[in-house]
């Protein structure tokens, strides 16, 4: 009895062993089921574990960011960019220097040309005036030749008067040279130069009695003072040179 029970009691253990064998089959079934799923090869697992083992074409180009090699590469690139900018600046400076030299040469040529033109203007400034005087010289030559042959003083005198009048009119109308008369006018130190004086009773101011040499205006400027004889009041003092002149006769005081 006890043996039967012992055997009977051992049956479950064999069942447990069978169950364990069944579990083993189940595990094998799981293993068999997993065969249908793609499994990574040991080589790919090794690639994950060691990135350096990847093929060369899969590696990133250049040094990794943050490494000394990357900093050196960045500095070299910056240096190359600065060198390119420096070369461009040097080319620009050379171009500007060439332009400056050209402008300086042009200015020097312009300065020389202006000096030549200024000298020519100075030398030939009176050309037109002299051309106007040539006909007057021709008239004088004809008058002299006429006087040599005819010996007619009256005709000679009349011709000289006509030449003088023609010359004076031409100089006044074209060139602004005007002769002024001073006889009978109050003495004006701005226009007259007294070379002879005479006291005369009965007058209250200095008066020009006679023109020795005529005075001339060029436009509105006195270019030659008239040399005159002046009548002075008997108790008066000769006018000082540069003193304020009395207004000309006929003007309001």
C-alpha positions in Angstrom: 0.0 0.0 0.0 2.6 2.2 1.0 4.6 1.3 -2.1 1.6 2.1 -4.3 1.2 5.4 -2.7 4.8 6.1 -3.1 4.7 5.2 -6.7 1.5 7.0 -7.1 3.0 10.0 -5.4 5.9 9.8 -7.7 3.7 10.0 -10.8 3.1 13.7 -10.5 6.8 14.3 -10.4 7.2 12.5 -13.6 4.3 14.7 -14.8 6.2 17.7 -13.6 9.1 16.3 -15.4 7.0 15.9 -18.4 5.6 19.4 -17.8 9.1 20.6 -17.7 9.8 18.8 -20.8 6.7 20.4 -22.2 8.0 23.7 -21.1 11.2 22.9 -22.9 9.2 22.3 -26.0 7.4 25.5 -25.5 10.7 27.3 -25.3 11.8 25.5 -28.3 8.7 26.5 -30.0 9.3 30.1 -29.0 12.8 29.7 -30.4 11.4 28.2 -33.5 8.9 31.1 -33.8 11.7 33.6 -33.4 13.4 32.1 -36.4 11.0 33.9 -38.7 12.1 37.3 -37.4 15.2 39.1 -38.9 18.1 39.0 -36.6 21.1 41.3 -36.7 24.3 39.7 -37.5 27.2 39.9 -35.0 29.0 42.2 -37.4 26.3 44.9 -37.3 26.2 44.6 -33.6 29.9 45.2 -33.6 29.4 48.3 -35.8 27.0 49.7 -33.2 29.4 49.0 -30.4 32.4 50.4 -32.3 31.7 53.4 -34.7 35.4 53.5 -35.8 34.8 50.1 -37.5 32.4 51.7 -40.1 33.5 51.9 -43.7 35.5 55.0 -44.7 32.8 56.5 -46.9 30.4 56.5 -43.9 32.6 58.5 -41.6 31.9 62.4 -41.4 34.4 64.6 -43.3 36.8 66.8 -41.3 37.6 66.7 -37.6 34.8 66.5 -35.1 33.5 69.9 -33.8 35.1 71.2 -30.7 38.4 69.3 -31.2 41.7 71.2 -31.5 41.9 70.0 -35.1 38.6 71.7 -35.8 39.7 74.9 -34.2 42.9 74.9 -36.2 41.0 74.3 -39.4 38.6 77.2 -38.6 41.6 79.5 -38.0 43.2 78.4 -41.2 40.0 79.2 -43.1 39.8 82.6 -41.4 43.4 83.3 -42.3 42.8 82.3 -45.9 39.8 84.7 -46.1 41.9 87.5 -44.5 44.7 86.9 -47.1 42.1 87.1 -49.9 40.8 90.4 -48.5 44.3 91.8 -48.1 45.1 90.9 -51.8 41.9 92.6 -52.9 42.8 95.7 -50.8 46.3 95.8 -52.3 44.9 95.6 -55.8 42.5 98.5 -55.0 45.3 100.6 -53.5 47.4 100.0 -56.6 44.5 101.1 -58.8 43.9 104.2 -56.8 47.6 105.0 -56.8 47.6 104.7 -60.6 44.6 107.0 -60.8 46.4 109.5 -58.5 49.5 109.6 -60.6 47.5 110.1 -63.7 45.5 113.0 -62.1 48.8 114.5 -60.8 50.3 114.4 -64.3 47.1 115.9 -65.8 47.2 118.7 -63.3 50.9 119.4 -63.9 50.2 119.7 -67.6 47.2 121.9 -67.0 49.3 124.2 -64.7 52.1 124.5 -67.4 49.5 125.3 -70.1 47.9 128.0 -67.9 51.3 129.6 -67.2 52.0 129.7 -71.0 48.6 131.2 -71.7 49.0 133.7 -68.9 52.4 134.7 -70.3 51.0 135.1 -73.8 48.1 137.2 -72.5 50.6 139.5 -70.7 52.8 139.8 -73.7 49.9 140.4 -76.2 47.4 142.2 -73.9 47.9 145.5 -75.8 47.7 143.9 -79.3 44.2 145.3 -80.1 45.2 148.7 -78.8 48.3 148.8 -81.0 46.3 147.6 -84.0 44.0 150.7 -83.5 47.1 153.0 -83.3 48.6 151.8 -86.5 46.1 153.7 -88.8 47.0 156.9 -86.8 50.7 156.3 -87.5 49.8 155.9 -91.1 48.0 159.3 -91.0 51.1 160.9 -89.5 53.3 159.5 -92.2 51.0 160.8 -94.9 50.9 164.2 -93.3 54.7 164.4 -93.1 55.1 163.4 -96.7 52.5 166.0 -97.8 54.3 168.7 -95.9 57.6 167.8 -97.5 56.2 168.2 -101.0 53.6 171.1 -100.7 55.2 173.1 -98.0 51.7 174.3 -97.1 51.8 174.9 -93.3 48.0 175.6 -93.1 47.1 172.2 -94.7 49.7 170.5 -92.6 48.3 172.0 -89.4 44.7 171.1 -90.4 45.8 167.5 -91.0 47.5 167.2 -87.6 44.4 168.6 -85.9 42.2 166.0 -87.6 44.6 163.1 -86.7 44.6 164.2 -83.0 40.9 164.4 -82.9 40.4 161.1 -84.5 42.9 159.4 -82.1 41.3 161.0 -79.0 37.8 160.0 -80.1 38.8 156.4 -80.8 40.6 156.0 -77.4 37.7 157.4 -75.5 34.9 155.5 -77.2 36.6 152.1 -77.5 39.1 152.1 -74.7 37.6 154.4 -72.0 40.5 156.8 -72.1 39.1 160.3 -71.5 41.0 163.6 -71.2 39.7 166.2 -68.8 40.1 169.9 -68.8 41.0 171.7 -65.5 41.3 175.4 -66.4 38.7 177.4 -64.4 37.9 174.4 -62.1 38.4 174.4 -58.3 41.7 172.8 -57.4 41.2 169.1 -56.6 44.3 167.3 -55.2 42.7 164.0 -56.3 43.1 165.1 -59.9 45.5 168.0 -60.0 49.1 168.5 -59.3 50.0 172.1 -58.6 53.4 172.9 -60.1 53.0 176.6 -60.0 50.9 178.8 -57.6 50.0 182.5 -57.6 48.2 184.5 -55.0 45.3 186.6 -56.3 43.1 189.0 -54.3 39.4 188.6 -54.5 39.1 184.8 -54.6 38.1 182.6 -51.7 39.3 179.2 -52.9 42.1 177.8 -54.9 41.3 177.7 -58.6 43.2 176.1 -61.6 44.3 178.9 -63.9 46.1 176.9 -66.6 46.7 173.3 -67.7 50.3 172.6 -68.4 49.7 168.9 -69.0 46.3 167.4 -69.5 45.0 164.8 -67.1 43.3 161.5 -68.1 40.7 159.1 -66.8 40.7 155.4 -67.6 37.0 154.5 -67.1 36.4 156.1 -63.6 40.0 156.1 -62.4 42.5 158.9 -62.8 45.6 157.4 -64.4 47.4 160.7 -64.9 47.2 163.9 -62.8 46.9 167.2 -64.6 49.9 169.4 -64.0 48.4 172.9 -63.4 48.9 176.5 -62.3 46.8 177.4 -59.3 45.5 180.8 -58.2 45.4 181.0 -54.4 43.5 183.5 -52.1 45.8 186.3 -51.0 45.3 185.3 -47.3 44.9 181.6 -47.8 47.1 178.6 -47.2 48.1 176.3 -50.0 46.1 173.1 -50.0 48.0 170.1 -48.6 48.5 167.1 -50.8 45.6 164.6 -50.3 43.4 167.1 -48.6 39.7 167.0 -49.2 39.0 168.7 -52.4 36.2 171.2 -52.9 33.4 170.0 -55.2 33.7 170.9 -58.8 31.9 174.0 -60.1 28.3 173.3 -61.0 27.8 170.5 -58.4 25.7 170.9 -55.2 27.7 171.4 -52.0 
